[in-house]
Amino acid sequence: MASHTFWKGYLKLSLVTCPVTMRPATSESDRVRFHVLNAKTGNRVISRYVDADTGKPVDEDDEVKGYPIDEEGKHVLLEDEEIEAVALESTHTLDIDMFVPSDSVPWVYYDKPHYLLPSDPVGEEAFAVIREAMASTGTVGISRLVLYRRERAVLLEPRGKGIVVWTLRYGDEVRPEKDYFHKIDSDKVEPGAMKLVKELIDKKTVPWDPDMVSDPVQDKLLDIISAKKKKRKAPAKAKPKAEEKPSNVINIMDALRKSVASEKKSKSR
């Protein structure tokens, strides 16, 4: 079922403009969520801001934003008006500032996907020509937008008949991979081992299926909740299988040959 309109505005490229709507491409609405209750009364527990020193609740009108400036707890206070003053002038126009090659943006910058589509038949032609031009040139658009109460850089990627808008992580949120991978010696690959691993990959390759990313833990929680609603005994907890710790592989070629042979037997069955 299509989600409700999440954002409504205009897609703009130079003097070309068309009305569009944006909807989240993913949803967490079906995730099992719990309320925190008072075990003695059964009433819900609410959270409130309290003064860290006095322990007294703080009225909403007295809450202000502060930026820490030292380890002694001193802060620079910012008013809401000061924060809003540096935001984008327009929060309803997706103005494409520039284009970059589609394969040049590292995957680690991609954050949340959203579906962008024309909201008016009159604007479909302008929307389609922007989409097809990006697809034919192998480029993606870069713009800025206020989403989730923050100004964000976004990437516009042509996808089928529509456009996917990805929010991008900020540069200071991304850690360079070279800081972690630089010590790995990736040049020492034995040709024979490579051939056997490719054979294993070929035997284990199957079509993509969304069920591959199902959540068995949530399914079990729903079973328990259903049983409690019907006042039945909750399903018995299965004993976890003892996890076998992998032994140190002395000869990788022997291990690969055994793996390939094992796959052949399972296929034949």
C-alpha positions as CSV (number, residue, x, y, z in Angstrom):
1,M,0.0,0.0,0.0
2,A,1.4,3.4,-1.0
3,S,2.4,5.6,1.9
4,H,0.9,9.1,2.6
5,T,2.5,12.2,1.2
6,F,5.6,13.0,3.2
7,W,6.7,16.2,1.5
8,K,5.1,18.4,-1.2
9,G,6.8,21.1,-3.3
10,Y,8.6,21.7,-6.5
11,L,11.4,20.1,-8.5
12,K,13.5,22.8,-10.1
13,L,16.3,22.8,-12.7
14,S,17.3,26.2,-13.8
15,L,14.0,27.6,-15.3
16,V,12.3,24.3,-15.5
17,T,9.9,23.6,-12.6
18,C,7.3,21.0,-11.9
19,P,5.1,20.2,-8.8
20,V,6.2,17.0,-7.0
21,T,5.4,14.9,-3.9
22,M,7.8,12.8,-1.9
23,R,7.1,9.6,0.1
24,P,9.4,7.5,2.2
25,A,10.7,4.4,0.4
26,T,10.9,2.4,3.6
27,S,8.7,2.1,6.7
28,E,9.2,1.0,10.3
29,S,5.4,1.2,11.1
30,D,5.1,-2.6,11.3
31,R,8.0,-3.0,13.8
32,V,7.0,-4.3,17.2
33,R,7.1,-1.5,19.7
34,F,6.6,-1.5,23.4
35,H,5.3,1.1,25.9
36,V,7.1,1.4,29.3
37,L,4.6,0.7,32.1
38,N,4.6,0.9,35.8
39,A,4.5,-2.7,36.9
40,K,2.6,-1.9,40.1
41,T,-0.2,0.1,38.5
42,G,-0.2,-0.9,34.8
43,N,-0.1,2.8,33.9
44,R,2.2,4.2,31.1
45,V,5.4,5.9,32.2
46,I,6.1,9.3,30.6
47,S,9.5,10.9,30.3
48,R,10.2,14.5,31.2
49,Y,13.3,16.8,31.2
50,V,14.6,17.4,34.7
51,D,17.4,19.7,35.9
52,A,20.6,17.6,36.2
53,D,21.5,19.3,39.5
54,T,18.2,20.0,41.3
55,G,16.3,17.0,39.9
56,K,13.2,19.2,39.4
57,P,11.2,19.0,36.2
58,V,11.8,21.8,33.7
59,D,8.9,23.6,32.1
60,E,8.8,23.5,28.3
61,D,9.1,27.3,28.1
62,D,12.4,27.2,30.0
63,E,14.0,24.7,27.7
64,V,16.7,26.2,25.5
65,K,19.4,24.8,23.2
66,G,23.0,25.0,24.4
67,Y,26.3,24.1,22.7
68,P,29.0,22.8,25.2
69,I,32.2,24.9,25.1
70,D,34.3,23.2,27.8
71,E,34.5,20.2,30.1
72,E,33.2,22.2,33.1
73,G,29.7,22.3,31.7
74,K,29.6,25.8,30.2
75,H,27.4,26.3,27.2
76,V,26.7,28.9,24.5
77,L,22.9,29.4,24.4
78,L,21.1,29.7,21.1
79,E,17.6,31.0,20.5
80,D,15.3,29.2,18.1
81,E,15.2,32.3,15.9
82,E,19.0,32.2,15.6
83,I,18.9,28.6,14.5
84,E,16.1,29.2,12.0
85,A,17.9,32.2,10.5
86,V,20.7,30.0,9.0
87,A,18.2,27.5,7.5
88,L,17.3,27.4,3.8
89,E,15.1,30.2,2.6
90,S,12.7,27.8,0.9
91,T,11.7,24.4,2.3
92,H,9.4,23.6,-0.6
93,T,11.7,23.7,-3.6
94,L,14.1,20.9,-4.6
95,D,16.5,23.0,-6.6
96,I,19.1,20.8,-8.4
97,D,22.4,22.7,-7.9
98,M,24.7,20.4,-9.7
99,F,25.2,16.9,-11.2
100,V,27.9,14.3,-10.5
101,P,28.6,10.9,-12.1
102,S,26.3,8.3,-10.6
103,D,29.1,6.0,-9.6
104,S,31.2,8.7,-7.9
105,V,29.2,9.0,-4.6
106,P,30.5,6.5,-2.1
107,W,27.8,4.1,-0.8
108,V,28.6,5.1,2.8
109,Y,27.1,8.5,2.2
110,Y,23.7,7.2,1.3
111,D,21.2,7.4,4.1
112,K,17.4,7.3,3.7
113,P,15.6,6.7,0.4
114,H,12.4,8.5,-0.7
115,Y,10.2,8.2,-3.8
116,L,9.8,11.4,-5.8
117,L,6.9,11.6,-8.3
118,P,5.0,14.3,-10.2
119,S,1.9,15.6,-8.3
120,D,0.2,17.1,-11.4
121,P,-0.2,15.7,-14.9
122,V,0.8,19.1,-16.3
123,G,4.3,18.7,-14.7
124,E,4.9,15.1,-15.8
125,E,6.7,16.1,-19.0
126,A,9.2,18.3,-17.2
127,F,9.7,15.6,-14.5
128,A,10.2,13.0,-17.2
129,V,12.8,15.0,-19.2
130,I,14.9,15.7,-16.1
131,R,14.7,12.0,-15.1
132,E,15.6,10.7,-18.6
133,A,18.4,13.2,-19.0
134,M,20.1,12.1,-15.8
135,A,19.7,8.4,-16.8
136,S,21.1,8.9,-20.3
137,T,24.1,10.9,-19.0
138,G,24.8,8.5,-16.1
139,T,24.6,11.3,-13.6
140,V,22.7,12.1,-10.3
141,G,21.5,15.4,-9.1
142,I,22.7,17.1,-5.8
143,S,20.4,19.5,-4.0
144,R,19.5,20.6,-0.4
145,L,16.3,20.2,1.5
146,V,14.9,20.5,5.0
147,L,13.9,17.0,6.1
148,Y,13.6,15.5,9.6
149,R,14.0,19.0,11.1
150,R,17.5,19.5,9.6
151,E,18.8,20.9,6.4
152,R,20.3,18.0,4.4
153,A,22.2,17.4,1.2
154,V,20.1,15.1,-1.0
155,L,20.9,13.0,-4.1
156,L,18.4,12.5,-6.9
157,E,18.7,9.2,-8.7
158,P,16.6,8.2,-11.8
159,R,14.8,4.9,-11.2
160,G,12.4,3.5,-13.6
161,K,9.5,6.0,-14.2
162,G,10.4,7.9,-11.0
163,I,13.2,9.5,-9.1
164,V,14.7,8.2,-5.8
165,V,15.8,11.0,-3.4
166,W,18.5,9.9,-1.0
167,T,19.3,11.9,2.1
168,L,23.1,12.0,2.3
169,R,25.1,11.7,5.5
170,Y,27.1,14.7,6.5
171,G,30.8,14.6,5.8
172,D,31.7,14.6,9.5
173,E,29.5,11.5,10.0
174,V,31.5,9.4,7.6
175,R,34.7,7.6,8.7
176,P,37.3,7.1,6.0
177,E,37.6,3.4,5.1
178,K,41.3,3.6,4.7
179,D,41.6,4.1,8.4
180,Y,40.3,0.6,8.8
181,F,41.4,-1.4,5.7
182,H,44.9,-0.1,5.1
183,K,46.6,-2.9,7.0
184,I,44.9,-5.7,5.0
185,D,47.1,-7.3,2.4
186,S,44.8,-7.8,-0.5
187,D,47.4,-8.7,-3.1
188,K,48.2,-12.2,-2.0
189,V,45.4,-14.2,-3.6
190,E,46.2,-17.7,-4.9
191,P,44.7,-18.4,-8.3
192,G,43.5,-21.9,-7.3
193,A,41.7,-20.6,-4.2
194,M,40.1,-17.9,-6.3
195,K,38.8,-20.5,-8.8
196,L,37.3,-22.6,-6.0
197,V,35.6,-19.6,-4.3
198,K,34.1,-18.5,-7.6
199,E,32.7,-22.1,-7.9
200,L,31.2,-21.8,-4.4
201,I,29.7,-18.4,-5.3
202,D,28.2,-19.8,-8.5
203,K,26.6,-22.7,-6.6
204,K,25.2,-20.5,-3.9
205,T,23.9,-17.8,-6.2
206,V,20.0,-17.5,-6.2
207,P,17.5,-14.9,-7.3
208,W,17.0,-12.0,-4.8
209,D,14.0,-12.5,-2.6
210,P,12.7,-9.9,0.0
211,D,12.2,-12.9,2.4
212,M,16.0,-13.0,2.7
213,V,15.7,-10.0,5.0
214,S,12.7,-11.1,7.1
215,D,12.9,-10.6,10.9
216,P,12.4,-13.9,12.7
217,V,12.8,-12.2,16.1
218,Q,9.8,-10.0,15.4
219,D,7.7,-13.0,14.1
220,K,8.4,-14.8,17.4
221,L,7.5,-11.7,19.5
222,L,4.2,-11.4,17.6
223,D,3.5,-15.1,18.4
224,I,4.1,-14.4,22.1
225,I,1.9,-11.3,22.0
226,S,-0.9,-13.2,20.2
227,A,-0.8,-16.0,22.7
228,K,-1.0,-13.6,25.6
229,K,-4.0,-11.7,24.0
230,K,-5.8,-15.1,23.8
231,K,-4.7,-15.9,27.4
232,R,-2.8,-19.0,26.1
233,K,0.6,-20.2,27.2
234,A,3.3,-18.5,25.3
235,P,5.2,-20.7,22.8
236,A,8.0,-22.7,24.5
237,K,11.4,-21.1,24.1
238,A,13.5,-23.2,21.8
239,K,16.9,-24.2,23.2
240,P,19.6,-22.4,21.2
241,K,22.0,-24.7,19.4
242,A,25.5,-24.7,20.7
243,E,27.5,-22.4,18.4
244,E,30.5,-24.2,16.9
245,K,33.6,-22.0,17.1
246,P,35.4,-22.1,13.8
247,S,38.8,-23.8,14.0
248,N,41.9,-22.2,12.6
249,V,42.1,-23.2,8.9
250,I,45.5,-24.6,8.3
251,N,45.1,-25.3,4.6
252,I,42.6,-23.1,2.8
253,M,42.7,-25.2,-0.4
254,D,41.6,-28.3,1.5
255,A,38.8,-26.4,3.2
256,L,37.6,-25.0,-0.1
257,R,37.7,-28.4,-1.8
258,K,35.6,-29.9,1.0
259,S,33.2,-26.9,0.8
260,V,32.7,-27.4,-3.0
261,A,32.2,-31.2,-2.5
262,S,29.7,-30.6,0.2
263,E,27.7,-28.2,-2.0
264,K,27.7,-30.8,-4.9
265,K,26.2,-33.4,-2.5
266,S,23.5,-31.0,-1.2
267,K,22.6,-30.1,-4.8
268,S,22.3,-33.7,-5.9
269,R,19.9,-34.4,-3.0
